[in-house]
Amino acid sequence: MYDRRFFQTKLGQAALASVTAMALFVALSGQMQATPAMAATIGCQQVELA
C-alpha cells in the first residue's frame, strides 16, 4: 500500500503535505468561535414596488 518508497516520490510528498494541511486546518478551525460582532448582518432598507 503506502510504504517508504511512495513517500519519497513527489506524489507521496504532496499527499503527505495535503493531509498535514487538512489536519492543521481542522485543528485551527475548531478553536474559532463566532462572536456576535462577527455574525452581525448588514442592515438595509426594503422597498416594495407596487
C-alpha positions as a Markdown table, in Angstrom:
| # | Residue | x | y | z |
|---|---|---|---|---|
| 1 | Met | 0.0 | 0.0 | 0.0 |
| 2 | Tyr | 1.8 | 3.1 | 1.2 |
| 3 | Asp | 5.4 | 2.5 | 2.1 |
| 4 | Arg | 8.6 | 4.4 | 2.4 |
| 5 | Arg | 9.2 | 4.4 | -1.4 |
| 6 | Phe | 5.9 | 6.0 | -2.0 |
| 7 | Phe | 6.5 | 8.9 | 0.4 |
| 8 | Gln | 9.9 | 9.5 | -1.2 |
| 9 | Thr | 8.2 | 10.4 | -4.5 |
| 10 | Lys | 6.8 | 13.8 | -5.3 |
| 11 | Leu | 3.3 | 12.5 | -5.3 |
| 12 | Gly | 3.8 | 10.9 | -1.9 |
| 13 | Gln | 5.3 | 14.1 | -0.5 |
| 14 | Ala | 2.3 | 16.1 | -1.9 |
| 15 | Ala | -0.1 | 13.7 | -0.4 |
| 16 | Leu | 1.6 | 13.9 | 3.0 |
| 17 | Ala | 1.6 | 17.8 | 2.8 |
| 18 | Ser | -2.1 | 17.7 | 1.8 |
| 19 | Val | -3.1 | 15.5 | 4.8 |
| 20 | Thr | -1.0 | 17.6 | 7.2 |
| 21 | Ala | -2.6 | 20.8 | 5.9 |
| 22 | Met | -6.1 | 19.4 | 6.3 |
| 23 | Ala | -5.4 | 18.2 | 9.8 |
| 24 | Leu | -3.9 | 21.6 | 10.7 |
| 25 | Phe | -7.0 | 23.4 | 9.2 |
| 26 | Val | -9.4 | 21.2 | 11.2 |
| 27 | Ala | -7.4 | 21.8 | 14.4 |
| 28 | Leu | -7.3 | 25.6 | 14.0 |
| 29 | Ser | -10.9 | 26.0 | 12.8 |
| 30 | Gly | -12.1 | 24.1 | 15.8 |
| 31 | Gln | -10.7 | 26.8 | 18.1 |
| 32 | Met | -12.5 | 29.6 | 16.3 |
| 33 | Gln | -15.8 | 30.8 | 17.8 |
| 34 | Ala | -18.2 | 33.2 | 16.1 |
| 35 | Thr | -18.8 | 36.3 | 18.2 |
| 36 | Pro | -21.9 | 38.4 | 17.8 |
| 37 | Ala | -19.8 | 41.2 | 16.2 |
| 38 | Met | -18.6 | 38.8 | 13.5 |
| 39 | Ala | -22.0 | 37.3 | 12.9 |
| 40 | Ala | -23.8 | 40.7 | 12.6 |
| 41 | Thr | -25.9 | 41.3 | 9.5 |
| 42 | Ile | -25.8 | 44.4 | 7.4 |
| 43 | Gly | -28.9 | 46.4 | 7.8 |
| 44 | Cys | -30.6 | 47.5 | 4.6 |
| 45 | Gln | -33.9 | 49.2 | 3.6 |
| 46 | Gln | -36.5 | 47.2 | 1.9 |
| 47 | Val | -38.7 | 48.8 | -0.7 |
| 48 | Glu | -41.8 | 47.3 | -2.1 |
| 49 | Leu | -42.8 | 48.2 | -5.6 |
| 50 | Ala | -46.5 | 48.3 | -6.5 |
